[in-house]
């Protein structure tokens, strides 16, 4: 078989233009499959990078959001609800309550309108939101409701252009009532899951429940799973639990970044598969071209086939010779297509200045498929060559 492969290479060298045209369809098909699949994986990776790796174990529960029916019951997040979640749903590590307040934060003559989040101790650490300066809230500050505040990056930059925010006193105005807060931390500009630290501020929920709204109902619930792998399951379990509890659907909106990424990954994979299937059609077209070329080749080399048969070559050996030649075309085309696909992917990565994920599985599958195409479409000409009568072949020349 190796000798047949070497003979095939010699025949390719004698017919360079014909061989190149035969290779072209295979090269384009393999390269297209690799580029399309890699684009899909890169898009998914870009989404993951945008939202960060933290917060993927968190499920967000909001009341009355996206209510689709008039008879939907609005769920209220009291302490009883928190206890019931722990007692009735598995794989919950902790339940966090928070309240959002539209507020204006002022320092001197400068002010910034933003959303102030009243959060519980450990909330920022749980979400993986890092500090550029200062520190997080302590348990005491949350329980006693001390007037401490952590600013988002944009808010801190707007109020303190010199970057010296720590220890300063700011005025937080909400519902026409103003409170003095000491800045103890400034967050880095980042996204973590569904939480953005850019244009926002955080205060202890203990202060909110003591000074702003006594015994408040939470406006949002963050349920932390014991593992990110349970996030999707928790979304379904919490939705089912609340539906049974209220007797109506859509009383809450339950989402998680892990679920959203999985859905996006599924959609991207489906689109990539469809586009790859379309791109693979060029491989089939290339296979038809290879069959045509091999039929012409068999016709041109009738004398060679007749001489080999006269010297004792069996029909099986003749068939194998031309089958190896057809497979060699797609073998070489598959290799060149892989290099072209990777080259295009790297070029896109350079132009767009973002990581481009090369799909190893796409490279392997498209290469194997190209070789199979060569064997399938080269089989008929090979059988035709094997069936030639040596006398008729020599006489035909």
URMO-V766328 format. One record per pair of residues at least 4 apart in sequence whose C-alpha atoms are under 6 Angstrom apart, sorted by the first residue. I is the first residue (numbers start at 1). J is the second residue. Records with the same first field share a line. If there is no record, write none. Layout:
I = J, J
This chain:
4 = 321
8 = 325
12 = 16, 19
22 = 290
23 = 333
25 = 282, 283, 286
26 = 283, 286, 333
27 = 333, 337
28 = 32
29 = 279, 280, 282, 283
30 = 337, 366
31 = 337, 338, 340, 341
32 = 279
33 = 276, 279
34 = 38, 341, 362, 363
35 = 341
37 = 272
38 = 42, 357, 358, 359
40 = 268, 272
42 = 356, 357
44 = 265
48 = 52
51 = 191, 192, 193
52 = 192
54 = 127, 128, 192, 193
55 = 127, 192, 193
56 = 193, 228, 257, 258
57 = 224, 225, 227, 228, 231
58 = 223, 224
59 = 222, 223, 255, 256
60 = 221, 222, 254, 255, 256
61 = 221, 253, 254
62 = 220, 252, 253
63 = 75, 252
64 = 74, 251, 252
65 = 253
67 = 250
72 = 248, 251
73 = 251
74 = 251
75 = 251
77 = 81, 217, 218
78 = 217
84 = 88
85 = 89
91 = 225, 226
92 = 225, 226
93 = 224, 225, 226
94 = 224
95 = 222, 223
96 = 221, 222
97 = 218, 221
98 = 118, 119, 218, 220
99 = 117, 118, 218, 219
100 = 116, 117
101 = 115, 116
102 = 115
103 = 113, 114, 115, 173, 174
104 = 112, 113, 172, 173
105 = 111, 112, 171, 172
106 = 110, 111, 170, 171
107 = 170
110 = 159
114 = 200
115 = 200
116 = 201, 202
117 = 202
118 = 202, 203, 204, 205
119 = 204, 205
120 = 205
121 = 139, 142
124 = 129
130 = 187, 188
131 = 186, 187, 188
132 = 186, 187, 188
133 = 185, 186
134 = 184, 185
135 = 184, 185
140 = 144
141 = 145, 146
142 = 204, 206
143 = 206
145 = 206, 207
147 = 181
148 = 181, 182
149 = 181, 182, 183, 202, 203
150 = 183, 184, 185, 186, 201, 202
151 = 156, 186, 201
152 = 186, 187, 197, 198, 199, 200, 201
153 = 187, 188, 189, 198
154 = 198, 199
155 = 199
156 = 160
157 = 161
160 = 165
166 = 183, 184
167 = 182, 183
168 = 182, 183
169 = 181, 182
170 = 180, 181
171 = 179, 180
172 = 178, 179
173 = 177, 178
189 = 198
190 = 197
191 = 196
193 = 257
207 = 211
208 = 212
209 = 213, 214, 215, 216
210 = 214
225 = 231
232 = 259
234 = 238
235 = 254
243 = 247, 248, 249
261 = 265
268 = 272
269 = 273
272 = 276
276 = 280
282 = 286
287 = 373, 377
291 = 377, 378
294 = 381
295 = 381
302 = 393
303 = 393, 394
306 = 390, 393, 394
308 = 313
309 = 313, 390
315 = 386
318 = 386
319 = 382, 383, 386
320 = 324
322 = 382
323 = 378, 382
324 = 328
326 = 374, 378
327 = 331, 371, 374, 375
330 = 334, 370, 371, 374
331 = 371
333 = 337
334 = 367, 370
337 = 341
339 = 343
348 = 352
349 = 353, 354, 355, 356
361 = 365
362 = 366
365 = 369
373 = 377
374 = 378
375 = 379
389 = 393
391 = 395
392 = 396
